[in-house]
C-alpha cells in the first residue's frame, strides 16, 4: 500500500527535527535514512528508538561525556524514545584497545549499583522517565554456541582488521585475542535485540555503530542510522577530555570549581563548548561566535557566560550567580573569598608543608603536594611557598591556598 504524502505541516515538522538533530553532528550514516525514519515517525506518530551503549563500570560524568547526552535529550524533546544499554555482558571482554588491559569482571550487584549511578548522573540532562534501561546480558547470555557461530559468520577477519585499533595492533605485532573480535559483534547484536532505529556515539565508536547496521540487515531487520558526535578537547586544548589527563570539567564538581575551570578553556574552543556542551539555542551560540569574531564580545566575558551556563545547568541559577560573584571577588579583585572553609587544627604546632596539604585534603597525595609546591601553586596567607621542606608554624587563622580555587583556614 502506497504511503500518503506528508501534509505541509508534517513536512515542516520533519525539517524542524532535522535542523535540531544535525546540530554539532560529525556524521550521519546515511543521512537520507534519518530523514526517512523521521518522516515515518511524523506520519505514524510512533517514536523512534534511539540507542546509547554504556560501559558497566561506575560513571564519573564530565563535560566530554555530555556531548552525546545533549543529543539524546534533543531526541527526547522531539518525542522519541531513548534506549540506555548497560553493557554488563560485553563488559566482560572490554572494548578492545592497545592502551588498556581487559577489564576486571564486575558482579551483578556492582553492575546494578553502577546503573543507579548512571540514572542519577545522566538524569541531570536526560528525562529518565522517558528512557528505558536495558542490560545486554539478557539476550547475549541466552545465545548457544550455534547462535554464536552464526553471529561470527556475518563478519570477515579482513573487515574486522579495518577497525583502527585492531589494525594498529596487527601491524605493530601486538597480540589480538580471538574473543576481542566478539566485542563489536556483540555491540552490533544489541541493536538487533533492541530493534534500534538510531544509535549515537563518539567518532571513536563509528565501527561499532556500523556493525549494528550490518547485523540488523543480516538478521532481516530495518537498519539503524549511525550518528557520530565529536570528541571534545579538554582544558589543555589538545587531547580528548579525560579524568586521567586531568583536563576535564566534572558535572558533579562544586560550582566554583566548574566555573573556574571554564575560565581556563582556550579561547579557540569556546564556541565548540557552547555548541556541544550547553543547552543554549543555536541562535545564541551563533551570536556569541559572531561577537567573538568581530570583537564586540570579549573572550573573558564569553568564558564567564559559559562558566555560568554550565554551573546553572548542573547546580541551578543561584549557584551560578554565586560562582560569578566568587570569581570576581577572588580573581578579578585579587581578594580572598569571605567564605573560606574553616578547619579545626588539633595537630602539632609545627608541620611539614607536604603533610599539611594532604591532611587538609587540598591534594590527594604527598607526591602531588610536592609538585604543587615546587611549581609555585601553594600560598600561606597569600605568600607563595617554594620550599618543599618548609616546616609550617601553625597559627590561628592561617589561610592555606592551593592553585586558584582551593582554600582552607586553620582555627586553633
Buried (B, 14 or more C-beta within 10 A) or exposed (E): EEEEEBEEEBEEBBEEBBEBBEBBBEBBBEBEBBBBBBBBBBBEEEBBBBBBBBBBBBBEBBBBBBBBBBBBBBBBEBBBBBBBBBBBBBBBBBBBBEEEEBBEEBEEEBBBEBBEBBBEBBEBBBEBEBBEBBBBBEBBEEBEEEEBEEBEEBBEEEEBBEBEBBEEBBEEEEEBEEEBBBBBBBBBBBBBBBEBBBBBBBEBBBBBBBBBBBBBBBBEBBBBBBBBBBBBBBBEEEEBBEEEEEBBBBBBBBBBBBBBBBBBBBEEBBBBBBBBBBEBEBEBBBBBBEBBEEEEBEBEEBBBBBBBBBBBBBBEEEBBBBBBEBBEBBEEEEEBBEEBEEBEBEEEEEBBBBBBBBBBEBBEEEEBBBEBBEEEBBBBEEEEBEEBEBEBEBEEEBBBBBBBBBBBBBEE
